[in-house]
Amino acid sequence: MASYHLSVKTIKRSAGRSATAASAYRSASTVSCEREGRVHDYTAKQGVRESFILTPPDAPDWAQDRSALWNAAEARETRSNSVTAREWEVALPSEISDHARAEIVREFAQVLVDRYRVAVDVAIHAPHREGDQRNHHAHIMTTTRKLEATGLTDKTRVLDVAKTGGVEIEQMRGVWAELQNRALERAGEVERVDHRSLEVQRSAALSRGEAQRAEELDRAPEVKLGPAANAIERRAMREAHAEQREYVPRTERGAVVHAARQARAAFAEMRERLGAVRDAYSAARDQGQDRVTAGLAALRAAAERQRGGVAEDEGRDSVKDRLAQIVGRGGSERDIGDGTGADRQASRDIRDRLSEALGRVKPAAREEMDRSEGVEQDAAKERDRDRGTDHGEGWGW
């Protein structure tokens, strides 16, 4: 499934970072830092598919040289806490080709050049060989000053000031979503990405009358694992796969994320099965069949769906049982991750939301059972009338 990610970070001297080192690492190249008197050599780094630099039309030729560009950026800043570069990190759709991924990254980089008149240094990375093979991504470094014929000049304050920075970044998030969706459409994919928050997406779905889509979006944002926990969980997944056993999260944050993903999958499966029942009933009614016959067709569709699900799942628990298990192991009362109050609250929120979801599932399941029971009762009454008997209104089953 296509997913959206765009984050913007700054490279600050106060954090012990430099634009020269960051550029060398991202592009797997060698950059000599004149300010530090060091050589950053990352040519042994693997996984860089492509790297290139884009500049405004009137930029000097030397800006195409990675070492010259970022040494100039470092030299232009004089304070010990200066921000020497900005990094836009984006996830690339795994559903499209390498060429298509490079194309949309280049388009996005060109938008940054045109909009802010900065130099852009792009590095496209392949998935890590031991990680998720869908994790194609790109690192896009930009100068914090405009690049003109005379060199680096004014700061791009529109991205630095709190009043305008958030608005600008949100607009660029929309640009990146649009570029991805166009590429997905060209590739014949039905999936689309959305850069907006879950709350905004849910409100939009409700305004369009899409209740089911709104329900899917009625969830808390996924807890961020972080580099350390992510590495632990990836190792646990590889071990489980090698030993042909079920993956069990090793960290508290990993358990919360895994539980939330399982819950979403279970809800999707439940909606799919209920949809098959509704479709079968509607199709039978459209064909002129009476309510009883259409109901029996729906029951047969449900039974066939259930048998198919069991065969596919190889004896896994029912959706309801799996949801109950998820709620039970979705997190403990112990601290999650670094033990902050926010992390503990996130764990409780997920368990509470899953419990509420189970409560919402029960009425739907009961309604389906009542409907099935009613169909069976109607069929029995018709058989009894054929035999000359009848059950009264007060008959109980």
C-alpha positions as CSV (number, residue, x, y, z in Angstrom):
1,M,0.0,0.0,0.0
2,A,1.3,3.4,-0.9
3,S,2.3,5.5,2.1
4,Y,3.1,9.2,2.6
5,H,6.1,10.6,4.4
6,L,7.8,14.0,4.1
7,S,9.9,15.5,6.9
8,V,12.0,18.6,7.1
9,K,15.0,18.9,9.3
10,T,17.8,21.5,9.7
11,I,21.5,20.8,9.9
12,K,22.8,22.9,12.7
13,R,26.3,23.5,14.0
14,S,25.0,23.6,17.6
15,A,24.2,19.9,17.1
16,G,27.7,19.1,15.9
17,R,26.7,18.7,12.3
18,S,27.9,20.2,9.1
19,A,26.5,20.5,5.6
20,T,29.7,19.0,4.1
21,A,29.5,15.8,6.1
22,A,25.8,15.4,5.6
23,S,26.2,15.8,1.8
24,A,29.1,13.4,1.6
25,Y,27.1,10.7,3.6
26,R,23.8,11.2,1.7
27,S,25.5,11.0,-1.7
28,A,28.1,8.3,-0.8
29,S,30.9,10.6,-2.0
30,T,34.0,12.4,-0.7
31,V,33.8,16.1,0.4
32,S,36.7,18.0,1.9
33,C,35.5,20.4,4.6
34,E,37.7,23.5,4.5
35,R,36.2,24.9,7.8
36,E,37.0,21.8,9.8
37,G,40.1,20.7,7.9
38,R,38.6,17.2,7.5
39,V,37.9,14.9,4.6
40,H,34.5,13.2,4.7
41,D,34.8,10.0,2.7
42,Y,31.7,7.8,2.4
43,T,32.4,6.2,-1.0
44,A,32.1,2.8,0.6
45,K,28.5,3.4,1.5
46,Q,26.0,1.2,-0.4
47,G,22.5,1.8,-1.5
48,V,22.7,5.2,-3.3
49,R,20.8,4.8,-6.5
50,E,21.3,8.3,-7.9
51,S,22.6,11.7,-6.9
52,F,22.5,15.1,-8.6
53,I,22.5,18.8,-8.0
54,L,19.9,21.3,-9.3
55,T,20.5,25.1,-9.3
56,P,18.7,28.3,-10.5
57,P,19.4,29.2,-14.1
58,D,21.8,32.1,-13.3
59,A,23.8,30.2,-10.7
60,P,27.6,30.0,-11.1
61,D,29.1,26.9,-12.6
62,W,31.0,26.0,-9.4
63,A,27.7,25.3,-7.6
64,Q,27.4,22.0,-9.6
65,D,30.4,20.7,-7.6
66,R,29.2,19.2,-4.4
67,S,32.3,20.0,-2.4
68,A,32.4,23.7,-3.6
69,L,28.7,24.2,-3.0
70,W,28.6,23.0,0.6
71,N,32.0,24.6,1.5
72,A,30.5,27.9,0.3
73,A,27.4,27.3,2.4
74,E,29.6,26.6,5.5
75,A,31.8,29.7,4.8
76,R,28.7,32.0,4.4
77,E,27.6,31.3,8.0
78,T,29.7,32.8,10.8
79,R,27.8,31.9,14.1
80,S,28.5,28.8,16.2
81,N,24.8,28.0,16.1
82,S,24.2,28.6,12.4
83,V,21.9,26.5,10.3
84,T,23.9,25.6,7.2
85,A,21.5,23.4,5.3
86,R,17.9,22.1,5.3
87,E,17.0,18.5,4.5
88,W,13.7,17.3,3.0
89,E,13.4,13.5,3.5
90,V,10.7,11.8,1.4
91,A,9.4,8.3,1.0
92,L,9.1,7.0,-2.6
93,P,6.3,4.7,-3.8
94,S,7.4,1.1,-4.1
95,E,4.6,0.5,-6.6
96,I,6.4,2.5,-9.4
97,S,9.6,1.9,-11.3
98,D,13.1,3.2,-10.4
99,H,12.9,5.6,-13.3
100,A,9.5,6.9,-12.2
101,R,10.8,7.4,-8.7
102,A,13.8,9.4,-9.9
103,E,11.5,11.5,-12.1
104,I,9.2,12.6,-9.3
105,V,12.1,13.4,-7.0
106,R,13.7,15.5,-9.8
107,E,10.3,17.3,-10.3
108,F,10.0,18.0,-6.6
109,A,13.6,19.3,-6.4
110,Q,12.9,21.6,-9.3
111,V,9.9,23.0,-7.5
112,L,12.1,23.8,-4.5
113,V,14.7,25.5,-6.8
114,D,12.0,27.6,-8.6
115,R,10.1,28.5,-5.4
116,Y,13.0,29.5,-3.1
117,R,15.9,30.0,-5.6
118,V,18.1,27.7,-3.6
119,A,20.6,25.0,-4.7
120,V,19.3,21.4,-4.2
121,D,21.5,18.3,-3.6
122,V,19.5,15.1,-4.2
123,A,20.4,11.5,-3.2
124,I,18.0,8.7,-3.9
125,H,18.4,5.6,-1.7
126,A,17.4,2.0,-2.2
127,P,15.8,0.0,0.7
128,H,18.3,-1.3,3.2
129,R,19.1,-4.9,2.3
130,E,18.1,-6.1,5.8
131,G,15.0,-3.9,6.2
132,D,11.7,-3.4,4.5
133,Q,12.3,-3.8,0.8
134,R,9.6,-1.2,0.0
135,N,11.5,1.6,1.8
136,H,12.6,3.6,-1.2
137,H,13.4,7.1,-0.1
138,A,15.3,10.3,-1.0
139,H,17.3,12.9,0.9
140,I,17.0,16.4,-0.6
141,M,19.4,18.9,0.9
142,T,18.9,22.6,0.2
143,T,20.9,25.7,1.0
144,T,19.4,28.1,3.5
145,R,20.4,31.0,1.3
146,K,19.4,32.0,-2.2
147,L,21.9,31.1,-4.9
148,E,22.4,33.9,-7.4
149,A,25.0,34.8,-10.0
150,T,27.2,36.3,-7.3
151,G,26.9,33.3,-5.0
152,L,24.9,32.6,-1.9
153,T,23.0,35.7,-0.8
154,D,19.9,36.3,1.4
155,K,18.4,33.7,3.8
156,T,15.2,32.0,2.9
157,R,13.3,33.6,5.8
158,V,10.0,32.4,4.5
159,L,10.9,28.9,5.7
160,D,12.5,30.1,8.9
161,V,9.8,32.4,10.4
162,A,7.2,30.6,12.4
163,K,4.4,32.6,10.9
164,T,5.1,31.5,7.3
165,G,7.3,28.4,7.7
166,G,4.6,26.0,8.6
167,V,2.3,27.2,5.8
168,E,5.1,26.8,3.2
169,I,6.0,23.3,4.3
170,E,2.4,22.3,4.3
171,Q,2.1,23.5,0.7
172,M,5.2,21.6,-0.3
173,R,3.7,18.5,1.4
174,G,0.7,18.9,-0.9
175,V,3.0,19.2,-4.0
176,W,4.8,16.0,-3.0
177,A,1.5,14.2,-2.6
178,E,0.3,15.3,-6.0
179,L,3.5,14.2,-7.7
180,Q,3.2,10.7,-6.1
181,N,-0.4,10.4,-7.0
182,R,0.2,11.3,-10.6
183,A,3.0,8.7,-10.8
184,L,0.7,6.0,-9.2
185,E,-2.0,6.8,-11.7
186,R,0.4,6.6,-14.6
187,A,1.5,3.2,-13.3
188,G,-2.1,2.0,-13.2
189,E,-2.2,1.8,-9.4
190,V,-5.5,2.5,-7.6
191,E,-3.8,3.5,-4.3
192,R,-3.3,7.2,-3.5
193,V,-1.5,9.1,-0.8
194,D,-2.8,12.0,1.3
195,H,-0.6,14.5,3.0
196,R,-3.3,15.8,5.4
197,S,-3.7,14.8,9.0
198,L,-6.1,11.9,9.9
199,E,-8.5,14.4,11.5
200,V,-8.7,16.6,8.4
201,Q,-9.1,13.5,6.1
202,R,-11.9,12.2,8.4
203,S,-13.8,15.5,8.3
204,A,-13.5,15.6,4.5
205,A,-14.8,12.0,4.3
206,L,-17.8,12.8,6.5
207,S,-18.6,15.9,4.4
208,R,-18.7,13.7,1.3
209,G,-21.0,11.2,3.1
210,E,-18.3,8.4,3.1
211,A,-19.1,7.0,6.5
212,Q,-17.0,3.8,6.0
213,R,-13.9,5.8,5.0
214,A,-14.4,8.1,8.0
215,E,-14.5,5.1,10.3
216,E,-11.2,3.9,8.9
217,L,-9.6,7.2,9.6
218,D,-11.0,7.4,13.2
219,R,-7.8,6.3,14.8
220,A,-4.8,7.7,16.6
221,P,-1.7,8.4,14.5
222,E,0.8,5.5,14.6
223,V,3.4,5.7,17.4
224,K,6.9,6.5,15.9
225,L,9.3,3.8,16.7
226,G,12.6,5.7,16.4
227,P,15.9,4.4,15.0
228,A,16.9,2.2,17.9
229,A,13.5,0.4,18.4
230,N,13.1,0.2,14.6
231,A,16.4,-1.7,14.3
232,I,15.4,-4.1,17.1
233,E,12.0,-4.8,15.5
234,R,13.5,-5.4,12.1
235,R,16.0,-7.9,13.5
236,A,13.1,-9.6,15.3
237,M,11.1,-9.8,12.1
238,R,14.1,-11.4,10.2
239,E,14.6,-13.9,13.0
240,A,10.9,-14.9,13.0
241,H,10.9,-15.2,9.2
242,A,14.1,-17.4,9.2
243,E,12.7,-19.6,12.0
244,Q,9.2,-19.8,10.3
245,R,7.4,-18.6,13.4
246,E,5.1,-15.7,14.2
247,Y,6.8,-12.3,14.7
248,V,6.6,-11.1,18.3
249,P,7.6,-7.5,19.0
250,R,10.6,-7.0,21.3
251,T,10.0,-3.4,22.4
252,E,7.0,-1.8,24.0
253,R,6.7,0.7,21.2
254,G,6.9,-2.1,18.7
255,A,4.1,-3.9,20.5
256,V,1.9,-0.9,20.3
257,V,2.6,-0.3,16.6
258,H,2.1,-4.0,15.7
259,A,-1.2,-4.2,17.6
260,A,-2.5,-1.1,15.8
261,R,-1.6,-2.5,12.4
262,Q,-3.2,-5.9,13.3
263,A,-6.4,-4.1,14.4
264,R,-6.6,-2.2,11.1
265,A,-6.1,-5.4,9.1
266,A,-8.8,-7.2,11.1
267,F,-11.3,-4.3,10.7
268,A,-10.6,-4.3,7.0
269,E,-11.2,-8.0,6.8
270,M,-14.5,-7.7,8.7
271,R,-15.7,-4.9,6.5
272,E,-14.8,-7.0,3.4
273,R,-16.9,-9.9,4.6
274,L,-19.9,-7.8,5.6
275,G,-19.6,-6.1,2.2
276,A,-19.8,-9.5,0.5
277,V,-23.0,-10.3,2.4
278,R,-24.6,-7.0,1.5
279,D,-23.6,-7.3,-2.2
280,A,-25.0,-10.8,-2.5
281,Y,-28.3,-9.7,-0.9
282,S,-28.6,-6.6,-3.1
283,A,-27.7,-8.6,-6.3
284,A,-30.4,-11.2,-5.5
285,R,-33.0,-8.5,-4.8
286,D,-32.1,-6.7,-8.1
287,Q,-32.7,-10.0,-9.9
288,G,-36.3,-10.0,-8.6
289,Q,-35.8,-12.6,-5.8
290,D,-37.9,-12.3,-2.7
291,R,-36.5,-11.2,0.7
292,V,-36.2,-14.8,2.0
293,T,-34.4,-16.1,-1.1
294,A,-32.1,-13.1,-1.2
295,G,-31.3,-13.6,2.5
296,L,-30.4,-17.2,1.9
297,A,-28.1,-16.1,-0.9
298,A,-26.4,-13.7,1.4
299,L,-26.0,-16.4,4.0
300,R,-24.4,-18.7,1.4
301,A,-22.0,-15.8,0.4
302,A,-21.1,-15.3,4.1
303,A,-20.4,-19.1,4.5
304,E,-18.3,-19.2,1.4
305,R,-16.4,-16.1,2.5
306,Q,-15.8,-17.7,5.9
307,R,-14.5,-20.9,4.3
308,G,-12.2,-19.0,2.0
309,G,-10.9,-16.9,4.9
310,V,-10.2,-20.0,7.0
311,A,-8.3,-21.7,4.1
312,E,-6.4,-18.5,3.4
313,D,-5.6,-17.8,7.1
314,E,-4.6,-21.5,7.7
315,G,-6.7,-21.8,10.8
316,R,-6.1,-18.4,12.3
317,D,-8.5,-17.1,15.0
318,S,-11.7,-15.3,14.1
319,V,-11.6,-11.6,13.5
320,K,-13.3,-11.0,16.9
321,D,-10.9,-13.2,18.7
322,R,-7.9,-11.6,17.0
323,L,-9.2,-8.1,18.0
324,A,-9.6,-9.3,21.6
325,Q,-6.1,-10.6,21.6
326,I,-4.8,-7.3,20.2
327,V,-6.5,-5.4,22.9
328,G,-5.0,-7.7,25.5
329,R,-1.4,-7.4,24.2
330,G,-1.6,-3.9,22.7
331,G,0.7,-2.5,25.5
332,S,1.4,-2.8,29.2
333,E,1.1,-0.4,32.1
334,R,4.9,-0.2,31.9
335,D,6.5,2.8,30.3
336,I,6.8,2.7,26.5
337,G,10.1,3.7,24.8
338,D,11.7,6.4,26.9
339,G,9.1,6.3,29.6
340,T,7.5,9.6,29.0
341,G,3.9,10.4,30.1
342,A,2.9,10.9,26.5
343,D,4.1,7.4,25.6
344,R,2.1,5.9,28.4
345,Q,-0.9,7.8,27.4
346,A,-0.5,6.7,23.8
347,S,-0.5,3.1,24.9
348,R,-3.7,3.6,27.0
349,D,-5.3,5.5,24.1
350,I,-4.7,2.7,21.7
351,R,-6.1,0.1,24.0
352,D,-9.1,2.2,24.8
353,R,-9.8,2.9,21.1
354,L,-9.5,-0.8,20.3
355,S,-11.9,-1.7,23.1
356,E,-14.4,0.9,21.8
357,A,-14.0,-0.5,18.4
358,L,-14.9,-4.0,19.7
359,G,-18.0,-2.4,21.2
360,R,-18.9,-0.9,17.8
361,V,-18.4,-4.3,16.1
362,K,-20.7,-6.1,18.4
363,P,-23.9,-4.3,17.4
364,A,-23.1,-4.9,13.7
365,A,-22.4,-8.5,14.3
366,R,-25.6,-8.8,16.4
367,E,-27.6,-7.1,13.6
368,E,-26.2,-9.6,11.1
369,M,-27.1,-12.5,13.4
370,D,-30.6,-11.2,13.9
371,R,-31.1,-10.7,10.2
372,S,-29.9,-14.3,9.6
373,E,-32.2,-15.6,12.3
374,G,-35.1,-13.7,10.8
375,V,-34.5,-15.3,7.4
376,E,-34.5,-18.7,9.0
377,Q,-37.7,-18.0,10.8
378,D,-39.4,-16.7,7.7
379,A,-38.3,-19.8,5.8
380,A,-39.6,-22.1,8.6
381,K,-43.0,-20.3,8.6
382,E,-43.4,-20.7,4.9
383,R,-42.7,-24.5,5.2
384,D,-45.2,-24.7,8.1
385,R,-47.9,-22.9,6.1
386,D,-47.3,-25.4,3.3
387,R,-48.0,-28.1,5.8
388,G,-51.1,-26.3,7.1
389,T,-49.6,-25.1,10.4
390,D,-48.5,-21.6,11.6
391,H,-46.5,-20.1,14.4
392,G,-48.2,-17.3,16.3
393,E,-46.6,-13.9,16.8
394,G,-45.6,-15.0,20.3
395,W,-43.7,-18.1,19.2
396,G,-40.2,-18.3,20.6
397,W,-37.2,-20.2,19.2
